[in-house]
Amino acid sequence: MCIGFVPKEFLNTDAQGQVMTAYTATVTVRLKQGVLDPEAETTRQALDRLGFELESLRSADQFEIDLDAESASNAEERAGEMAERLLANPTIHDYTVAIEER
Amino acid sequence: MCIGFVPKEFLNTDAQGQVMTAYTATVTVRLKQGVLDPEAETTRQALDRLGFELESLRSADQFEIDLDAESASNAEERAGEMAERLLANPTIHDYTVAIEER
């Protein structure tokens, strides 16, 4: 049997002897400064009516992503790409990525 | 001019000699283990279709609350009450509170 050339993309990274580590990437997506957040304002007013004293309230979406990667920086890079492509809208959102081992 | 009795509620806490510190309380509200999260599942599938490799994805709501308090523990207690009363639904949610000085 002839085993021909196998493009690198079709090899499992594990099969290349790469040790994969399990990480959790936490992507926090916030509205940019100056973008109106009527939902947060409604929540602030509701807390105010319940008698709580607070200066201001901002809301954010958080995504906890479990992924396997060769290194923390690789995991961070991939989570950043996920934010750019899907999780955040760069016109109105800022995002931060935090990485920790699982 | 007669200055009569001023009920305590109308006095600014600062005026009582209490030193107030500015804190930011971050309340993170997550679905309890076992509660279905179709939105997160849809997001995971969309990332999968875009070619990202990930094990799982969980979503959470985060509230950043600016408040003045006598101490970090007082700020934490008040933010916890806000979570109990309004921000989280104890039937389906868990929450965590993190405090830092502004």
N, CA and C atoms of all chains as a GROMACS GRO file, in nm:
protein
  612
    1MET      N    1   0.084  -0.119   0.000
    1MET     CA    2   0.000   0.000   0.000
    1MET      C    3   0.088   0.125   0.000
    2CYS      N    4   0.050   0.217  -0.080
    2CYS     CA    5   0.128   0.341  -0.088
    2CYS      C    6   0.068   0.446   0.004
    3ILE      N    7   0.147   0.493   0.098
    3ILE     CA    8   0.100   0.603   0.184
    3ILE      C    9   0.160   0.732   0.130
    4GLY      N   10   0.074   0.813   0.073
    4GLY     CA   11   0.122   0.934   0.006
    4GLY      C   12   0.147   1.048   0.103
    5PHE      N   13   0.157   1.164   0.052
    5PHE     CA   14   0.181   1.285   0.130
    5PHE      C   15   0.052   1.325   0.204
    6VAL      N   16   0.062   1.346   0.332
    6VAL     CA   17  -0.056   1.388   0.410
    6VAL      C   18  -0.037   1.534   0.452
    7PRO      N   19  -0.121   1.623   0.402
    7PRO     CA   20  -0.103   1.764   0.441
    7PRO      C   21  -0.111   1.780   0.593
    8LYS      N   22  -0.031   1.869   0.644
    8LYS     CA   23  -0.018   1.891   0.788
    8LYS      C   24  -0.155   1.918   0.854
    9GLU      N   25  -0.244   1.986   0.780
    9GLU     CA   26  -0.373   2.025   0.839
    9GLU      C   27  -0.459   1.904   0.874
   10PHE      N   28  -0.432   1.790   0.808
   10PHE     CA   29  -0.516   1.674   0.832
   10PHE      C   30  -0.465   1.585   0.944
   11LEU      N   31  -0.350   1.619   1.000
   11LEU     CA   32  -0.297   1.542   1.112
   11LEU      C   33  -0.353   1.598   1.242
   12ASN      N   34  -0.390   1.508   1.332
   12ASN     CA   35  -0.432   1.552   1.466
   12ASN      C   36  -0.308   1.605   1.539
   13THR      N   37  -0.325   1.717   1.603
   13THR     CA   38  -0.209   1.776   1.670
   13THR      C   39  -0.151   1.681   1.775
   14ASP      N   40  -0.241   1.607   1.843
   14ASP     CA   41  -0.193   1.510   1.942
   14ASP      C   42  -0.100   1.408   1.878
   15ALA      N   43  -0.135   1.364   1.756
   15ALA     CA   44  -0.058   1.262   1.685
   15ALA      C   45   0.082   1.312   1.649
   16GLN      N   46   0.099   1.443   1.653
   16GLN     CA   47   0.231   1.499   1.624
   16GLN      C   48   0.319   1.504   1.748
   17GLY      N   49   0.268   1.447   1.856
   17GLY     CA   50   0.347   1.445   1.978
   17GLY      C   51   0.332   1.571   2.061
   18GLN      N   52   0.246   1.660   2.018
   18GLN     CA   53   0.221   1.783   2.094
   18GLN      C   54   0.143   1.748   2.220
   19VAL      N   55   0.191   1.793   2.336
   19VAL     CA   56   0.115   1.774   2.459
   19VAL      C   57   0.010   1.885   2.470
   20MET      N   58  -0.118   1.844   2.476
   20MET     CA   59  -0.225   1.943   2.484
   20MET      C   60  -0.264   1.961   2.631
   21THR      N   61  -0.290   2.082   2.671
   21THR     CA   62  -0.334   2.111   2.808
   21THR      C   63  -0.477   2.164   2.802
   22ALA      N   64  -0.555   2.132   2.905
   22ALA     CA   65  -0.694   2.176   2.911
   22ALA      C   66  -0.701   2.314   2.976
   23TYR      N   67  -0.756   2.409   2.905
   23TYR     CA   68  -0.769   2.546   2.956
   23TYR      C   69  -0.916   2.588   2.959
   24THR      N   70  -0.944   2.684   3.044
   24THR     CA   71  -1.071   2.755   3.037
   24THR      C   72  -1.042   2.900   3.004
   25ALA      N   73  -1.098   2.946   2.892
   25ALA     CA   74  -1.082   3.086   2.853
   25ALA      C   75  -1.209   3.160   2.890
   26THR      N   76  -1.195   3.267   2.965
   26THR     CA   77  -1.312   3.349   3.001
   26THR      C   78  -1.310   3.476   2.917
   27VAL      N   79  -1.406   3.487   2.828
   27VAL     CA   80  -1.416   3.605   2.741
   27VAL      C   81  -1.527   3.694   2.796
   28THR      N   82  -1.491   3.816   2.834
   28THR     CA   83  -1.590   3.911   2.885
   28THR      C   84  -1.613   4.019   2.781
   29VAL      N   85  -1.736   4.034   2.741
   29VAL     CA   86  -1.773   4.128   2.635
   29VAL      C   87  -1.852   4.243   2.696
   30ARG      N   88  -1.793   4.364   2.687
   30ARG     CA   89  -1.858   4.483   2.746
   30ARG      C   90  -1.894   4.581   2.635
   31LEU      N   91  -1.996   4.663   2.660
   31LEU     CA   92  -2.025   4.773   2.568
   31LEU      C   93  -1.915   4.877   2.580
   32LYS      N   94  -1.876   4.936   2.465
   32LYS     CA   95  -1.775   5.042   2.468
   32LYS      C   96  -1.827   5.161   2.546
   33GLN      N   97  -1.731   5.236   2.604
   33GLN     CA   98  -1.763   5.361   2.673
   33GLN      C   99  -1.850   5.448   2.581
   34GLY      N  100  -1.961   5.497   2.632
   34GLY     CA  101  -2.043   5.589   2.554
   34GLY      C  102  -2.160   5.522   2.482
   35VAL      N  103  -2.155   5.387   2.472
   35VAL     CA  104  -2.268   5.317   2.409
   35VAL      C  105  -2.378   5.301   2.513
   36LEU      N  106  -2.498   5.343   2.478
   36LEU     CA  107  -2.610   5.338   2.573
   36LEU      C  108  -2.646   5.194   2.607
   37ASP      N  109  -2.680   5.170   2.734
   37ASP     CA  110  -2.716   5.036   2.779
   37ASP      C  111  -2.849   5.046   2.856
   38PRO      N  112  -2.962   5.050   2.783
   38PRO     CA  113  -3.092   5.071   2.850
   38PRO      C  114  -3.126   4.959   2.948
   39GLU      N  115  -3.079   4.836   2.921
   39GLU     CA  116  -3.108   4.724   3.011
   39GLU      C  117  -3.040   4.747   3.147
   40ALA      N  118  -2.915   4.790   3.143
   40ALA     CA  119  -2.842   4.817   3.268
   40ALA      C  120  -2.907   4.933   3.343
   41GLU      N  121  -2.953   5.033   3.269
   41GLU     CA  122  -3.017   5.148   3.332
   41GLU      C  123  -3.147   5.106   3.401
   42THR      N  124  -3.223   5.020   3.336
   42THR     CA  125  -3.347   4.969   3.396
   42THR      C  126  -3.316   4.889   3.523
   43THR      N  127  -3.210   4.808   3.518
   43THR     CA  128  -3.170   4.730   3.636
   43THR      C  129  -3.129   4.823   3.749
   44ARG      N  130  -3.053   4.929   3.715
   44ARG     CA  131  -3.008   5.025   3.817
   44ARG      C  132  -3.128   5.092   3.884
   45GLN      N  133  -3.226   5.132   3.801
   45GLN     CA  134  -3.346   5.197   3.856
   45GLN      C  135  -3.425   5.102   3.945
   46ALA      N  136  -3.432   4.974   3.904
   46ALA     CA  137  -3.506   4.875   3.984
   46ALA      C  138  -3.438   4.856   4.120
   47LEU      N  139  -3.303   4.849   4.120
   47LEU     CA  140  -3.229   4.836   4.247
   47LEU      C  141  -3.252   4.959   4.333
   48ASP      N  142  -3.254   5.075   4.270
   48ASP     CA  143  -3.278   5.202   4.338
   48ASP      C  144  -3.415   5.199   4.406
   49ARG      N  145  -3.515   5.153   4.333
   49ARG     CA  146  -3.652   5.147   4.388
   49ARG      C  147  -3.661   5.048   4.504
   50LEU      N  148  -3.574   4.944   4.502
   50LEU     CA  149  -3.574   4.847   4.612
   50LEU      C  150  -3.499   4.901   4.734
   51GLY      N  151  -3.442   5.023   4.720
   51GLY     CA  152  -3.376   5.086   4.833
   51GLY      C  153  -3.225   5.069   4.837
   52PHE      N  154  -3.167   5.012   4.734
   52PHE     CA  155  -3.022   4.996   4.730
   52PHE      C  156  -2.957   5.124   4.683
   53GLU      N  157  -2.844   5.159   4.748
   53GLU     CA  158  -2.771   5.278   4.704
   53GLU      C  159  -2.655   5.235   4.617
   54LEU      N  160  -2.653   5.286   4.493
   54LEU     CA  161  -2.540   5.255   4.404
   54LEU      C  162  -2.516   5.372   4.312
   55GLU      N  163  -2.391   5.385   4.269
   55GLU     CA  164  -2.353   5.496   4.181
   55GLU      C  165  -2.390   5.466   4.037
   56SER      N  166  -2.347   5.350   3.989
   56SER     CA  167  -2.376   5.315   3.850
   56SER      C  168  -2.367   5.164   3.835
   57LEU      N  169  -2.420   5.116   3.725
   57LEU     CA  170  -2.421   4.972   3.699
   57LEU      C  171  -2.393   4.949   3.550
   58ARG      N  172  -2.300   4.859   3.521
   58ARG     CA  173  -2.274   4.821   3.382
   58ARG      C  174  -2.297   4.671   3.371
   59SER      N  175  -2.348   4.629   3.258
   59SER     CA  176  -2.365   4.484   3.239
   59SER      C  177  -2.268   4.435   3.132
   60ALA      N  178  -2.234   4.308   3.140
   60ALA     CA  179  -2.142   4.248   3.044
   60ALA      C  180  -2.182   4.103   3.023
   61ASP      N  181  -2.145   4.050   2.907
   61ASP     CA  182  -2.167   3.907   2.881
   61ASP      C  183  -2.036   3.833   2.901
   62GLN      N  184  -2.046   3.719   2.967
   62GLN     CA  185  -1.925   3.640   2.991
   62GLN      C  186  -1.942   3.502   2.930
   63PHE      N  187  -1.838   3.457   2.861
   63PHE     CA  188  -1.839   3.323   2.801
   63PHE      C  189  -1.722   3.245   2.859
   64GLU      N  190  -1.750   3.131   2.920
   64GLU     CA  191  -1.645   3.044   2.972
   64GLU      C  192  -1.628   2.929   2.873
   65ILE      N  193  -1.512   2.926   2.807
   65ILE     CA  194  -1.490   2.831   2.699
   65ILE      C  195  -1.383   2.730   2.741
   66ASP      N  196  -1.420   2.602   2.743
   66ASP     CA  197  -1.323   2.496   2.770
   66ASP      C  198  -1.259   2.454   2.639
   67LEU      N  199  -1.127   2.458   2.633
   67LEU     CA  200  -1.058   2.416   2.510
   67LEU      C  201  -0.922   2.357   2.543
   68ASP      N  202  -0.873   2.272   2.453
   68ASP     CA  203  -0.741   2.212   2.466
   68ASP      C  204  -0.644   2.289   2.378
   69ALA      N  205  -0.526   2.322   2.430
   69ALA     CA  206  -0.429   2.396   2.350
   69ALA      C  207  -0.288   2.359   2.392
   70GLU      N  208  -0.192   2.394   2.306
   70GLU     CA  209  -0.052   2.360   2.335
   70GLU      C  210   0.003   2.448   2.447
   71SER      N  211  -0.048   2.571   2.453
   71SER     CA  212   0.005   2.664   2.553
   71SER      C  213  -0.105   2.764   2.590
   72ALA      N  214  -0.083   2.834   2.700
   72ALA     CA  215  -0.179   2.935   2.743
   72ALA      C  216  -0.191   3.044   2.638
   73SER      N  217  -0.079   3.082   2.576
   73SER     CA  218  -0.085   3.190   2.477
   73SER      C  219  -0.162   3.146   2.353
   74ASN      N  220  -0.150   3.017   2.317
   74ASN     CA  221  -0.228   2.965   2.204
   74ASN      C  222  -0.377   2.967   2.238
   75ALA      N  223  -0.411   2.926   2.359
   75ALA     CA  224  -0.552   2.927   2.402
   75ALA      C  225  -0.606   3.070   2.401
   76GLU      N  226  -0.523   3.164   2.448
   76GLU     CA  227  -0.566   3.304   2.453
   76GLU      C  228  -0.591   3.358   2.312
   77GLU      N  229  -0.500   3.322   2.220
   77GLU     CA  230  -0.512   3.368   2.082
   77GLU      C  231  -0.641   3.315   2.019
   78ARG      N  232  -0.669   3.185   2.041
   78ARG     CA  233  -0.789   3.127   1.982
   78ARG      C  234  -0.916   3.187   2.041
   79ALA      N  235  -0.917   3.208   2.173
   79ALA     CA  236  -1.034   3.268   2.237
   79ALA      C  237  -1.054   3.411   2.186
   80GLY      N  238  -0.943   3.483   2.164
   80GLY     CA  239  -0.950   3.618   2.108
   80GLY      C  240  -1.012   3.617   1.969
   81GLU      N  241  -0.973   3.518   1.888
   81GLU     CA  242  -1.031   3.506   1.753
   81GLU      C  243  -1.181   3.478   1.760
   82MET      N  244  -1.221   3.391   1.855
   82MET     CA  245  -1.365   3.362   1.872
   82MET      C  246  -1.441   3.490   1.904
   83ALA      N  247  -1.381   3.575   1.991
   83ALA     CA  248  -1.445   3.701   2.027
   83ALA      C  249  -1.457   3.791   1.903
   84GLU      N  250  -1.349   3.800   1.826
   84GLU     CA  251  -1.348   3.886   1.706
   84GLU      C  252  -1.452   3.841   1.604
   85ARG      N  253  -1.459   3.706   1.585
   85ARG     CA  254  -1.544   3.654   1.479
   85ARG      C  255  -1.690   3.647   1.518
   86LEU      N  256  -1.719   3.615   1.645
   86LEU     CA  257  -1.858   3.585   1.679
   86LEU      C  258  -1.910   3.648   1.809
   87LEU      N  259  -1.828   3.642   1.916
   87LEU     CA  260  -1.884   3.675   2.048
   87LEU      C  261  -1.904   3.825   2.068
   88ALA      N  262  -1.818   3.906   2.006
   88ALA     CA  263  -1.827   4.051   2.024
   88ALA      C  264  -1.852   4.119   1.890
   89ASN      N  265  -1.916   4.233   1.896
   89ASN     CA  266  -1.936   4.317   1.778
   89ASN      C  267  -1.838   4.434   1.793
   90PRO      N  268  -1.730   4.436   1.713
   90PRO     CA  269  -1.624   4.536   1.736
   90PRO      C  270  -1.671   4.680   1.726
   91THR      N  271  -1.786   4.703   1.663
   91THR     CA  272  -1.838   4.840   1.652
   91THR      C  273  -1.881   4.894   1.788
   92ILE      N  274  -1.940   4.807   1.869
   92ILE     CA  275  -1.995   4.857   1.996
   92ILE      C  276  -1.933   4.790   2.119
   93HIS      N  277  -1.856   4.682   2.099
   93HIS     CA  278  -1.805   4.606   2.214
   93HIS      C  279  -1.653   4.613   2.230
   94ASP      N  280  -1.608   4.608   2.354
   94ASP     CA  281  -1.470   4.574   2.390
   94ASP      C  282  -1.474   4.435   2.452
   95TYR      N  283  -1.362   4.365   2.447
   95TYR     CA  284  -1.360   4.235   2.516
   95TYR      C  285  -1.227   4.212   2.584
   96THR      N  286  -1.229   4.128   2.688
   96THR     CA  287  -1.105   4.085   2.752
   96THR      C  288  -1.105   3.933   2.756
   97VAL      N  289  -0.986   3.874   2.753
   97VAL     CA  290  -0.973   3.728   2.760
   97VAL      C  291  -0.886   3.694   2.880
   98ALA      N  292  -0.933   3.604   2.965
   98ALA     CA  293  -0.853   3.553   3.076
   98ALA      C  294  -0.841   3.402   3.060
   99ILE      N  295  -0.720   3.349   3.083
   99ILE     CA  296  -0.696   3.206   3.063
   99ILE      C  297  -0.657   3.141   3.195
  100GLU      N  298  -0.716   3.027   3.224
  100GLU     CA  299  -0.662   2.948   3.335
  100GLU      C  300  -0.670   2.799   3.303
  101GLU      N  301  -0.578   2.723   3.364
  101GLU     CA  302  -0.579   2.578   3.341
  101GLU      C  303  -0.698   2.516   3.411
  102ARG      N  304  -0.752   2.412   3.348
  102ARG     CA  305  -0.864   2.343   3.408
  102ARG      C  306  -0.814   2.235   3.501
  103MET      N  307  -3.357   8.161   6.277
  103MET     CA  308  -3.412   8.044   6.208
  103MET      C  309  -3.400   7.921   6.299
  104CYS      N  310  -3.507   7.847   6.304
  104CYS     CA  311  -3.504   7.727   6.387
  104CYS      C  312  -3.466   7.604   6.305
  105ILE      N  313  -3.358   7.539   6.344
  105ILE     CA  314  -3.324   7.414   6.277
  105ILE      C  315  -3.371   7.299   6.364
  106GLY      N  316  -3.474   7.232   6.319
  106GLY     CA  317  -3.537   7.128   6.401
  106GLY      C  318  -3.467   6.994   6.391
  107PHE      N  319  -3.537   6.892   6.428
  107PHE     CA  320  -3.486   6.754   6.426
  107PHE      C  321  -3.474   6.704   6.281
  108VAL      N  322  -3.359   6.652   6.248
  108VAL     CA  323  -3.342   6.597   6.113
  108VAL      C  324  -3.333   6.445   6.122
  109PRO      N  325  -3.432   6.374   6.065
  109PRO     CA  326  -3.428   6.228   6.074
  109PRO      C  327  -3.299   6.173   6.015
  110LYS      N  328  -3.248   6.065   6.073
  110LYS     CA  329  -3.120   6.005   6.034
  110LYS      C  330  -3.114   5.976   5.885
  111GLU      N  331  -3.230   5.936   5.828
  111GLU     CA  332  -3.229   5.897   5.686
  111GLU      C  333  -3.193   6.013   5.595
  112PHE      N  334  -3.212   6.136   5.645
  112PHE     CA  335  -3.186   6.251   5.558
  112PHE      C  336  -3.042   6.301   5.570
  113LEU      N  337  -2.968   6.242   5.660
  113LEU     CA  338  -2.828   6.280   5.674
  113LEU      C  339  -2.744   6.198   5.577
  114ASN      N  340  -2.649   6.263   5.513
  114ASN     CA  341  -2.553   6.192   5.431
  114ASN      C  342  -2.462   6.110   5.525
  115THR      N  343  -2.436   5.989   5.490
  115THR     CA  344  -2.354   5.904   5.576
  115THR      C  345  -2.218   5.970   5.603
  116ASP      N  346  -2.165   6.039   5.501
  116ASP     CA  347  -2.038   6.108   5.518
  116ASP      C  348  -2.045   6.207   5.634
  117ALA      N  349  -2.163   6.273   5.645
  117ALA     CA  350  -2.181   6.374   5.747
  117ALA      C  351  -2.177   6.313   5.887
  118GLN      N  352  -2.196   6.182   5.896
  118GLN     CA  353  -2.190   6.116   6.027
  118GLN      C  354  -2.047   6.080   6.064
  119GLY      N  355  -1.953   6.124   5.982
  119GLY     CA  356  -1.813   6.098   6.012
  119GLY      C  357  -1.763   5.966   5.959
  120GLN      N  358  -1.850   5.888   5.895
  120GLN     CA  359  -1.810   5.762   5.834
  120GLN      C  360  -1.726   5.790   5.710
  121VAL      N  361  -1.608   5.728   5.702
  121VAL     CA  362  -1.530   5.742   5.580
  121VAL      C  363  -1.580   5.639   5.480
  122MET      N  364  -1.628   5.688   5.366
  122MET     CA  365  -1.681   5.597   5.264
  122MET      C  366  -1.573   5.574   5.158
  123THR      N  367  -1.561   5.451   5.113
  123THR     CA  368  -1.465   5.418   5.008
  123THR      C  369  -1.544   5.377   4.884
  124ALA      N  370  -1.489   5.410   4.768
  124ALA     CA  371  -1.555   5.376   4.642
  124ALA      C  372  -1.512   5.236   4.599
  125TYR      N  373  -1.609   5.146   4.584
  125TYR     CA  374  -1.581   5.009   4.542
  125TYR      C  375  -1.654   4.978   4.412
  126THR      N  376  -1.600   4.880   4.340
  126THR     CA  377  -1.674   4.820   4.230
  126THR      C  378  -1.700   4.674   4.266
  127ALA      N  379  -1.827   4.637   4.271
  127ALA     CA  380  -1.864   4.498   4.298
  127ALA      C  381  -1.900   4.432   4.166
  128THR      N  382  -1.835   4.321   4.138
  128THR     CA  383  -1.866   4.247   4.016
  128THR      C  384  -1.947   4.123   4.053
  129VAL      N  385  -2.074   4.124   4.013
  129VAL     CA  386  -2.163   4.012   4.041
  129VAL      C  387  -2.174   3.928   3.914
  130THR      N  388  -2.133   3.802   3.922
  130THR     CA  389  -2.143   3.713   3.806
  130THR      C  390  -2.252   3.610   3.832
  131VAL      N  391  -2.350   3.607   3.744
  131VAL     CA  392  -2.467   3.521   3.760
  131VAL      C  393  -2.459   3.409   3.656
  132ARG      N  394  -2.447   3.284   3.704
  132ARG     CA  395  -2.436   3.168   3.615
  132ARG      C  396  -2.557   3.077   3.633
  133LEU      N  397  -2.591   3.003   3.530
  133LEU     CA  398  -2.693   2.900   3.544
  133LEU      C  399  -2.638   2.788   3.631
  134LYS      N  400  -2.723   2.731   3.717
  134LYS     CA  401  -2.680   2.618   3.800
  134LYS      C  402  -2.645   2.498   3.712
  135GLN      N  403  -2.554   2.416   3.763
  135GLN     CA  404  -2.518   2.291   3.697
  135GLN      C  405  -2.646   2.214   3.663
  136GLY      N  406  -2.658   2.171   3.537
  136GLY     CA  407  -2.773   2.090   3.499
  136GLY      C  408  -2.887   2.168   3.436
  137VAL      N  409  -2.884   2.302   3.451
  137VAL     CA  410  -2.989   2.382   3.387
  137VAL      C  411  -2.950   2.401   3.240
  138LEU      N  412  -3.042   2.370   3.150
  138LEU     CA  413  -3.012   2.379   3.007
  138LEU      C  414  -2.988   2.524   2.965
  139ASP      N  415  -2.893   2.544   2.874
  139ASP     CA  416  -2.860   2.678   2.827
  139ASP      C  417  -2.857   2.675   2.673
  140PRO      N  418  -2.977   2.682   2.610
  140PRO     CA  419  -2.981   2.669   2.464
  140PRO      C  420  -2.904   2.778   2.391
  141GLU      N  421  -2.896   2.898   2.451
  141GLU     CA  422  -2.824   3.008   2.387
  141GLU      C  423  -2.674   2.974   2.379
  142ALA      N  424  -2.620   2.923   2.488
  142ALA     CA  425  -2.478   2.886   2.489
  142ALA      C  426  -2.453   2.772   2.391
  143GLU      N  427  -2.547   2.678   2.383
  143GLU     CA  428  -2.531   2.565   2.292
  143GLU      C  429  -2.531   2.613   2.146
  144THR      N  430  -2.616   2.709   2.115
  144THR     CA  431  -2.620   2.766   1.980
  144THR      C  432  -2.488   2.837   1.949
  145THR      N  433  -2.436   2.912   2.047
  145THR     CA  434  -2.308   2.982   2.029
  145THR      C  435  -2.196   2.880   2.005
  146ARG      N  436  -2.196   2.771   2.082
  146ARG     CA  437  -2.093   2.668   2.068
  146ARG      C  438  -2.099   2.607   1.927
  147GLN      N  439  -2.220   2.578   1.881
  147GLN     CA  440  -2.235   2.520   1.747
  147GLN      C  441  -2.188   2.616   1.639
  148ALA      N  442  -2.218   2.745   1.658
  148ALA     CA  443  -2.176   2.845   1.558
  148ALA      C  444  -2.024   2.854   1.553
  149LEU      N  445  -1.958   2.851   1.670
  149LEU     CA  446  -1.811   2.854   1.673
  149LEU      C  447  -1.756   2.728   1.606
  150ASP      N  448  -1.820   2.616   1.632
  150ASP     CA  449  -1.781   2.490   1.571
  150ASP      C  450  -1.788   2.500   1.418
  151ARG      N  451  -1.897   2.555   1.368
  151ARG     CA  452  -1.913   2.570   1.222
  151ARG      C  453  -1.810   2.664   1.163
  152LEU      N  454  -1.764   2.761   1.243
  152LEU     CA  455  -1.659   2.853   1.195
  152LEU      C  456  -1.521   2.788   1.198
  153GLY      N  457  -1.514   2.663   1.248
  153GLY     CA  458  -1.386   2.591   1.246
  153GLY      C  459  -1.309   2.597   1.377
  154PHE      N  460  -1.369   2.655   1.482
  154PHE     CA  461  -1.301   2.660   1.612
  154PHE      C  462  -1.320   2.528   1.685
  155GLU      N  463  -1.211   2.483   1.751
  155GLU     CA  464  -1.223   2.362   1.831
  155GLU      C  465  -1.239   2.399   1.977
  156LEU      N  466  -1.350   2.352   2.037
  156LEU     CA  467  -1.371   2.379   2.179
  156LEU      C  468  -1.448   2.264   2.241
  157GLU      N  469  -1.427   2.244   2.370
  157GLU     CA  470  -1.493   2.134   2.440
  157GLU      C  471  -1.634   2.172   2.480
  158SER      N  472  -1.647   2.286   2.546
  158SER     CA  473  -1.779   2.330   2.590
  158SER      C  474  -1.777   2.480   2.612
  159LEU      N  475  -1.895   2.536   2.623
  159LEU     CA  476  -1.908   2.681   2.641
  159LEU      C  477  -2.023   2.707   2.738
  160ARG      N  478  -1.998   2.793   2.837
  160ARG     CA  479  -2.103   2.833   2.930
  160ARG      C  480  -2.114   2.986   2.923
  161SER      N  481  -2.235   3.037   2.936
  161SER     CA  482  -2.250   3.182   2.934
  161SER      C  483  -2.293   3.229   3.073
  162ALA      N  484  -2.260   3.352   3.105
  162ALA     CA  485  -2.295   3.410   3.234
  162ALA      C  486  -2.322   3.559   3.215
  163ASP      N  487  -2.402   3.614   3.306
  163ASP     CA  488  -2.425   3.758   3.305
  163ASP      C  489  -2.339   3.822   3.413
  164GLN      N  490  -2.279   3.933   3.378
  164GLN     CA  491  -2.193   4.001   3.474
  164GLN      C  492  -2.244   4.143   3.495
  165PHE      N  493  -2.251   4.183   3.622
  165PHE     CA  494  -2.294   4.319   3.656
  165PHE      C  495  -2.181   4.386   3.733
  166GLU      N  496  -2.134   4.499   3.683
  166GLU     CA  497  -2.031   4.576   3.753
  166GLU      C  498  -2.100   4.694   3.820
  167ILE      N  499  -2.101   4.691   3.952
  167ILE     CA  500  -2.177   4.789   4.030
  167ILE      C  501  -2.082   4.881   4.105
  168ASP      N  502  -2.087   5.010   4.077
  168ASP     CA  503  -2.008   5.108   4.152
  168ASP      C  504  -2.089   5.152   4.273
  169LEU      N  505  -2.030   5.136   4.391
  169LEU     CA  506  -2.101   5.180   4.511
  169LEU      C  507  -2.002   5.229   4.615
  170ASP      N  508  -2.051   5.314   4.706
  170ASP     CA  509  -1.969   5.363   4.817
  170ASP      C  510  -2.006   5.285   4.942
  171ALA      N  511  -1.906   5.241   5.017
  171ALA     CA  512  -1.935   5.164   5.138
  171ALA      C  513  -1.826   5.188   5.241
  172GLU      N  514  -1.858   5.153   5.368
  172GLU     CA  515  -1.761   5.174   5.477
  172GLU      C  516  -1.644   5.078   5.466
  173SER      N  517  -1.673   4.957   5.413
  173SER     CA  518  -1.567   4.856   5.408
  173SER      C  519  -1.596   4.762   5.291
  174ALA      N  520  -1.494   4.687   5.252
  174ALA     CA  521  -1.512   4.591   5.143
  174ALA      C  522  -1.617   4.487   5.179
  175SER      N  523  -1.620   4.445   5.309
  175SER     CA  524  -1.717   4.342   5.346
  175SER      C  525  -1.860   4.397   5.342
  176ASN      N  526  -1.875   4.526   5.375
  176ASN     CA  527  -2.007   4.588   5.364
  176ASN      C  528  -2.050   4.597   5.217
  177ALA      N  529  -1.956   4.633   5.130
  177ALA     CA  530  -1.988   4.640   4.987
  177ALA      C  531  -2.027   4.503   4.934
  178GLU      N  532  -1.954   4.400   4.979
  178GLU     CA  533  -1.981   4.264   4.934
  178GLU      C  534  -2.120   4.218   4.978
  179GLU      N  535  -2.152   4.252   5.103
  179GLU     CA  536  -2.282   4.213   5.158
  179GLU      C  537  -2.396   4.278   5.079
  180ARG      N  538  -2.380   4.409   5.050
  180ARG     CA  539  -2.486   4.480   4.976
  180ARG      C  540  -2.500   4.426   4.834
  181ALA      N  541  -2.386   4.397   4.768
  181ALA     CA  542  -2.393   4.342   4.632
  181ALA      C  543  -2.458   4.203   4.634
  182GLY      N  544  -2.428   4.126   4.738
  182GLY     CA  545  -2.490   3.994   4.753
  182GLY      C  546  -2.641   4.005   4.768
  183GLU      N  547  -2.686   4.105   4.845
  183GLU     CA  548  -2.831   4.127   4.862
  183GLU      C  549  -2.896   4.165   4.729
  184MET      N  550  -2.824   4.249   4.650
  184MET     CA  551  -2.877   4.289   4.518
  184MET      C  552  -2.895   4.165   4.430
  185ALA      N  553  -2.798   4.074   4.439
  185ALA     CA  554  -2.806   3.951   4.360
  185ALA      C  555  -2.927   3.868   4.404
  186GLU      N  556  -2.943   3.854   4.537
  186GLU     CA  557  -3.054   3.774   4.592
  186GLU      C  558  -3.190   3.831   4.554
  187ARG      N  559  -3.200   3.964   4.562
  187ARG     CA  560  -3.329   4.029   4.541
  187ARG      C  561  -3.366   4.045   4.395
  188LEU      N  562  -3.266   4.071   4.309
  188LEU     CA  563  -3.301   4.110   4.172
  188LEU      C  564  -3.217   4.046   4.062
  189LEU      N  565  -3.084   4.040   4.081
  189LEU     CA  566  -2.998   4.006   3.967
  189LEU      C  567  -3.000   3.857   3.934
  190ALA      N  568  -3.019   3.774   4.037
  190ALA     CA  569  -3.019   3.629   4.014
  190ALA      C  570  -3.153   3.569   4.053
  191ASN      N  571  -3.187   3.460   3.989
  191ASN     CA  572  -3.306   3.383   4.027
  191ASN      C  573  -3.256   3.258   4.099
  192PRO      N  574  -3.272   3.252   4.231
  192PRO     CA  575  -3.209   3.144   4.309
  192PRO      C  576  -3.250   3.003   4.266
  193THR      N  577  -3.363   2.992   4.196
  193THR     CA  578  -3.408   2.860   4.151
  193THR      C  579  -3.313   2.803   4.044
  194ILE      N  580  -3.265   2.890   3.957
  194ILE     CA  581  -3.184   2.841   3.845
  194ILE      C  582  -3.042   2.897   3.842
  195HIS      N  583  -3.013   2.999   3.923
  195HIS     CA  584  -2.882   3.066   3.916
  195HIS      C  585  -2.796   3.047   4.040
  196ASP      N  586  -2.666   3.043   4.018
  196ASP     CA  587  -2.566   3.066   4.123
  196ASP      C  588  -2.502   3.201   4.095
  197TYR      N  589  -2.449   3.265   4.200
  197TYR     CA  590  -2.378   3.390   4.173
  197TYR      C  591  -2.254   3.400   4.259
  198THR      N  592  -2.157   3.479   4.209
  198THR     CA  593  -2.038   3.510   4.287
  198THR      C  594  -2.023   3.662   4.290
  199VAL      N  595  -1.964   3.712   4.399
  199VAL     CA  596  -1.941   3.856   4.413
  199VAL      C  597  -1.792   3.879   4.432
  200ALA      N  598  -1.734   3.968   4.353
  200ALA     CA  599  -1.594   4.008   4.371
  200ALA      C  600  -1.590   4.158   4.393
  201ILE      N  601  -1.508   4.201   4.490
  201ILE     CA  602  -1.503   4.343   4.527
  201ILE      C  603  -1.364   4.398   4.498
  202GLU      N  604  -1.358   4.515   4.438
  202GLU     CA  605  -1.229   4.585   4.434
  202GLU      C  606  -1.250   4.735   4.450
  203GLU      N  607  -1.146   4.802   4.502
  203GLU     CA  608  -1.155   4.947   4.519
  203GLU      C  609  -1.147   5.013   4.383
  204ARG      N  610  -1.222   5.124   4.371
  204ARG     CA  611  -1.218   5.198   4.246
  204ARG      C  612  -1.104   5.297   4.248
   0.00000   0.00000   0.00000
